[in-house]
């Protein structure tokens, strides 16, 4: 679906009038929240890598995405790439780790040498906000599951029984989306003896 189709679906089902700009803003919020909640297989499929130059003695670097979008962090440690875990800052440790604070990523211990592109941050892409100017473009969400966006917005703008019905529909569509994108397949084997 194009953004205009999602907006039209919401406008048809909404109990009150909402301006197209308000609907687009809400669609952006729901889309971004859903992308951050994606499962492991979806994260692996959608992940981009941003390289950052490591500087000797510099522990903190500007994060290229919101903290919730970070999937993995690797550093060049003594000539080899090493995946490092997320921990709370200021923990005593002889092994390297990273922490996130105020939009910055921090490394412990601080690097002891300069390395061009020595930090790799694997993260979910940061999509630009949807606008009225992008009506004829895709939403940036899985095109097979754009109705998740529709009901994600409807459950936020309705009340009472209608909100419950919209939430139930949203939860069902979200479950279908997550199952389709989990990367896990399950098989049932029926045996007869």
C-alpha positions in Angstrom: 0.0 0.0 0.0 1.0 3.5 -0.6 0.9 6.1 2.3 -2.3 7.6 0.7 -4.0 4.2 0.9 -3.1 3.8 4.6 -4.4 7.3 5.3 -7.6 6.6 3.4 -8.2 3.4 5.3 -7.7 5.1 8.6 -9.9 8.1 7.6 -12.7 5.6 6.6 -12.6 3.8 9.9 -11.9 6.7 12.3 -14.8 7.8 14.4 -13.8 11.5 14.2 -12.3 13.6 11.6 -8.5 13.8 11.7 -6.4 15.9 9.4 -4.3 14.0 6.9 -1.2 15.6 8.6 -2.2 14.2 12.0 -2.9 10.7 10.5 0.5 10.7 8.7 2.3 11.7 12.0 0.5 8.9 13.8 1.4 6.4 11.0 5.1 7.4 11.3 5.0 6.8 15.1 3.4 3.4 14.8 5.7 2.3 11.9 8.8 3.3 13.8 7.7 1.5 17.0 6.9 -1.6 15.0 10.3 -1.6 13.3 12.1 -1.3 16.6 10.0 -4.3 17.9 10.9 -6.6 15.0 12.2 -10.0 15.8 15.7 -11.4 15.4 15.3 -12.6 11.8 13.7 -9.4 10.7 16.4 -7.4 12.5 19.1 -9.4 10.8 17.5 -8.9 7.4 17.1 -5.2 7.8 20.3 -4.3 9.6 22.7 -1.7 8.2 26.3 -1.1 9.4 27.7 2.3 10.3 31.5 2.5 10.7 33.0 5.0 13.1 36.7 5.9 13.5 38.1 4.9 16.9 40.4 7.5 18.5 43.0 6.7 21.2 41.8 7.7 24.6 38.3 8.7 23.4 35.6 6.6 25.0 32.4 8.1 23.7 31.1 8.5 20.1 27.9 9.9 18.6 25.4 7.2 18.0 24.2 7.0 14.4 20.7 5.9 15.4 18.3 5.8 18.3 19.6 3.5 21.1 16.7 1.1 20.5 17.8 0.5 16.9 21.2 -0.9 17.8 21.4 -4.7 17.1 25.1 -5.3 17.6 28.5 -3.5 18.1 31.8 -4.8 17.0 35.2 -3.2 17.5 38.7 -3.8 16.1 40.5 -5.2 19.2 44.2 -6.0 18.8 43.9 -6.5 15.0 40.7 -8.7 15.1 37.0 -7.9 15.0 35.3 -8.6 18.2 31.6 -8.4 19.1 31.2 -6.6 22.4 28.2 -6.8 24.8 26.0 -4.0 26.2 26.5 -3.3 29.9 25.8 -0.5 32.3 28.6 2.0 32.3 31.4 2.1 34.9 31.4 -1.6 35.6 34.8 -3.0 36.4 35.8 -5.4 33.6 38.9 -6.5 31.8 36.8 -7.4 28.7 35.6 -4.6 26.4 31.9 -3.7 26.4 29.8 -0.8 25.3 27.2 1.4 27.0 24.7 4.0 25.8 24.2 7.3 27.5 22.6 10.6 26.2 22.7 9.7 22.6 26.4 8.5 22.8 27.9 5.1 22.6 30.7 4.6 25.1 33.5 2.0 25.0 35.1 0.4 28.1 38.1 0.4 28.1 38.8 3.5 26.0 40.7 2.6 22.9 44.5 2.7 23.2 45.1 3.4 19.5 43.5 5.1 16.5 41.7 2.7 14.1 40.0 4.0 10.9 36.5 2.5 10.9 37.4 0.6 14.1 33.8 0.6 15.4 31.0 -1.1 13.5 27.5 -0.4 14.8 24.9 -2.7 13.2 21.5 -1.1 13.6 18.0 -1.0 12.1 17.8 1.8 9.5 16.5 5.2 10.5 13.6 5.9 8.2 12.7 9.5 7.5 9.3 10.7 8.9 6.4 10.3 6.5 5.0 13.6 5.2 2.1 14.8 3.2 4.6 15.1 0.3 5.2 11.3 0.4 1.6 10.4 -0.2 2.4 8.5 -3.4 5.3 6.5 -1.8 5.4 3.3 0.3 5.2 3.6 4.0 8.6 2.0 4.6 7.0 -0.9 6.4 6.4 -4.5 5.1 4.0 -3.9 2.2 2.3 -7.2 2.9 1.3 -6.0 6.4 0.4 -2.3 6.0 -2.9 -3.0 7.7 -0.9 -3.4 11.0 -0.2 0.3 10.6 -3.9 1.1 10.0 -5.1 -0.7 13.1 -2.1 0.5 15.1 -3.3 4.0 14.6 -7.0 3.2 15.0 -6.4 1.5 18.4 -4.8 4.8 19.6 -7.5 7.2 18.4 -10.6 5.3 19.4 -12.2 4.6 22.8 -14.4 2.1 24.5 -15.7 -1.0 22.6 -14.4 0.3 19.3 -10.8 0.6 20.8 -11.0 -2.9 22.1 -12.1 -4.2 18.7 -9.4 -2.3 16.9 -6.8 -3.5 19.4 -7.9 -7.2 18.9 -7.6 -6.8 15.1 -4.2 -5.1 15.6 -2.9 -7.9 17.9 -4.0 -10.5 15.3 -2.3 -8.7 12.4 0.8 -8.1 14.5 1.0 -11.7 15.4 0.7 -12.7 11.8 3.4 -10.2 10.9 5.7 -11.4 13.6 5.1 -15.1 12.7 5.9 -14.4 9.1 9.1 -12.5 9.9 10.4 -14.5 12.9 12.7 -16.7 10.7 11.5 -19.7 12.7 9.6 -22.4 10.9 7.6 -25.0 12.8 6.4 -28.2 11.4 3.7 -30.6 12.7 4.1 -34.2 12.1 1.1 -36.4 12.4 1.9 -40.0 12.8 -0.5 -43.0 12.8 0.3 -46.2 14.6 
